[in-house]
Amino acid sequence: MGTKLLPLAARVDADGFAVASATHITNQRLTCVAVKIGDDKVEVRDTKDPSKTTFCFDHPEWAAFISGVKDGEFDV
């Protein structure tokens, strides 16, 4: 079925996370993450349950991830 990208949301939650900046629909399921870019790390978490694990990346790791996304390295 593929992925349908939705418009970007311009909302920041109380913890400083940009919400819905990576929203997409995959296999009829809405998936949404929140991203917070800090001075020394980038944090990513699930918006449906922010109490779950927050993944942390340093800036070179995040840049490599973004580059991979842009280059089509991931099957999304």
trRosetta pair geometry for C-beta under 8 A, 3 or more apart (Angstrom, degrees):
i j d omega theta_ij theta_ji phi_ij phi_ji
1 26 7.6 135 84 -162 111 49
1 27 5.9 136 45 -89 136 52
1 28 7.5 -20 132 -30 173 75
3 24 4.9 6 -172 172 108 133
3 25 6.9 152 -155 71 58 52
3 26 5.4 -19 -103 -87 85 85
3 76 5.2 11 -41 136 157 75
4 24 6.4 157 73 -162 45 78
4 25 4.7 -6 53 50 100 105
5 23 7.6 108 -159 90 59 66
5 24 5.3 -40 -101 -105 53 97
6 20 7.6 -60 90 -180 121 107
6 23 4.7 -43 53 105 118 113
6 24 6.5 -171 4 -98 85 40
6 25 7.0 86 -40 -20 106 92
8 20 7.1 143 -162 117 47 88
8 21 5.8 23 -147 -130 98 60
8 23 7.9 158 -113 28 42 101
9 18 7.9 157 85 172 87 79
9 19 5.9 -46 93 97 135 75
9 20 3.5 49 17 78 132 126
9 21 6.7 -103 50 -65 79 52
9 23 7.0 65 -9 -8 108 134
11 18 7.5 125 79 -157 48 54
11 19 4.8 -38 89 54 100 108
11 20 6.7 46 43 28 106 111
12 16 6.2 -10 179 -145 113 34
12 17 6.8 160 -155 76 67 34
12 18 5.7 -37 -98 -94 77 54
12 19 6.9 163 -111 1 22 87
13 16 7.2 -50 72 18 68 18
13 17 5.0 -2 37 55 109 89
13 19 5.3 86 -36 -45 100 122
13 34 6.5 -17 5 -143 127 151
13 50 7.8 -144 122 -86 167 155
15 36 7.0 -75 122 -73 92 149
15 50 7.4 159 14 -175 148 145
16 36 5.2 76 110 -132 90 122
17 34 3.7 51 153 156 128 122
17 35 6.5 137 -160 61 83 20
17 36 4.4 -72 -98 -55 66 101
17 43 7.2 -86 -100 93 102 106
17 45 6.7 -61 -122 42 157 107
17 50 7.8 -172 24 -123 158 125
18 21 4.6 34 124 -33 114 133
18 34 6.3 167 75 -160 43 72
18 35 5.3 -20 54 63 99 78
18 36 6.9 160 5 -82 72 51
19 32 7.4 31 -179 163 76 118
19 34 4.7 -23 -100 -105 61 105
19 47 5.6 96 -146 -113 96 133
20 23 4.5 -4 -161 -38 79 124
20 32 5.2 -29 -103 -152 67 117
20 34 7.5 1 -18 -87 41 72
20 47 6.8 8 -58 -45 66 166
21 33 7.5 -61 58 85 76 76
21 34 7.4 88 18 -132 95 41
21 35 5.5 -73 57 26 133 112
22 32 7.2 141 78 -150 67 45
22 33 4.8 -10 62 50 119 102
22 35 6.8 83 -12 -28 115 119
23 30 7.0 -9 -164 -170 98 90
23 31 7.1 165 -147 87 51 54
23 32 4.6 -1 -103 -106 88 87
23 33 7.9 -167 -70 25 52 58
24 31 5.9 -13 65 60 72 98
24 76 7.0 67 84 161 163 112
25 28 7.0 9 177 -116 104 16
25 29 6.9 156 -156 71 65 35
25 30 5.7 -33 -100 -94 79 58
25 31 7.4 156 -104 15 27 78
26 29 5.9 -30 71 60 68 89
26 31 5.9 1 20 -1 107 127
26 76 7.1 -88 -88 -173 132 67
32 46 7.6 92 84 -161 64 59
32 47 4.5 -43 111 34 106 129
32 48 6.9 114 58 -35 99 86
33 44 5.6 6 173 -172 129 95
33 45 6.7 155 -159 80 81 29
33 46 6.2 -55 -109 -100 71 40
33 47 6.4 -179 -128 -20 16 90
34 44 7.2 160 80 -152 49 49
34 45 5.4 -18 57 64 96 82
34 46 7.8 23 14 113 86 6
34 47 5.0 111 -32 -77 102 90
34 50 7.2 -5 32 -101 140 105
35 42 6.6 -10 -168 -177 97 98
35 43 7.2 155 -156 83 47 53
35 44 5.4 -11 -103 -101 75 77
36 42 7.2 165 83 -159 50 51
36 43 4.5 -5 56 57 100 102
36 44 8.0 -164 23 -69 68 37
37 42 5.1 -12 -110 -111 69 87
37 62 7.7 138 -115 166 99 168
38 41 5.3 12 58 59 112 66
38 42 7.1 -170 26 -82 72 37
38 43 7.0 41 -6 -6 111 100
40 58 7.2 -44 167 -129 65 80
40 59 7.8 -103 -163 -25 29 101
41 56 5.0 -6 179 -167 135 102
41 57 6.5 142 -163 71 80 38
41 58 6.0 -60 -108 -100 70 47
41 59 7.6 -126 -109 -42 26 68
42 56 7.2 146 74 -156 46 53
42 57 4.7 -23 61 64 98 95
42 58 7.6 86 14 178 85 5
42 59 6.7 112 -24 -92 106 53
42 61 7.8 -150 40 79 114 94
42 62 4.2 68 22 -79 152 148
43 54 5.1 4 -170 168 109 117
43 55 7.0 149 -156 78 54 47
43 56 5.4 -21 -99 -98 74 73
43 57 7.9 180 -78 22 30 70
44 54 6.9 154 70 -166 37 68
44 55 4.7 -20 61 62 94 100
44 56 7.9 -177 20 -76 72 29
44 57 7.3 26 -4 0 109 109
45 50 5.5 68 134 -132 138 68
45 52 6.8 153 -159 75 96 84
45 53 7.5 -166 -119 104 89 42
45 54 4.4 -41 -73 -110 113 80
45 55 7.1 170 -74 17 56 70
46 49 5.3 11 96 51 118 75
46 50 7.0 -152 78 -79 63 42
46 52 5.6 12 37 55 119 131
47 50 6.8 4 -136 -62 33 90
49 52 4.7 62 111 -14 107 110
50 54 7.9 21 -167 -74 69 102
57 61 4.1 -133 -169 93 102 121
57 62 4.5 131 109 -58 130 84
57 65 6.9 -36 -155 -8 168 138
58 61 5.1 93 53 10 69 106
58 62 7.2 -139 96 -5 33 92
59 62 5.6 -55 -143 39 34 111
59 63 6.1 37 158 -22 67 105
60 63 5.6 -52 -143 37 32 113
60 64 6.4 34 156 -20 64 104
61 64 5.8 -56 -151 35 30 111
61 65 6.5 32 150 -20 64 105
62 65 5.5 -52 -150 34 34 114
62 66 6.3 32 154 -17 67 105
63 66 5.8 -53 -146 38 31 110
63 67 6.2 35 153 -21 64 107
64 67 5.6 -53 -146 37 30 115
64 68 6.3 34 153 -21 63 106
65 68 5.7 -57 -151 35 30 112
65 69 6.5 32 152 -20 65 103
66 69 5.6 -50 -150 33 33 113
66 70 6.4 30 153 -15 65 106
67 70 5.8 -57 -149 39 31 109
67 71 6.1 19 155 -11 66 114
68 71 5.7 -63 -140 46 29 105
68 73 3.8 -65 -168 44 89 137
68 74 6.2 77 137 -26 104 98
69 72 7.9 42 175 -64 28 25
69 73 7.2 -68 -62 42 24 89
69 74 6.1 -21 -102 24 62 122
69 76 7.7 1 -135 9 90 143
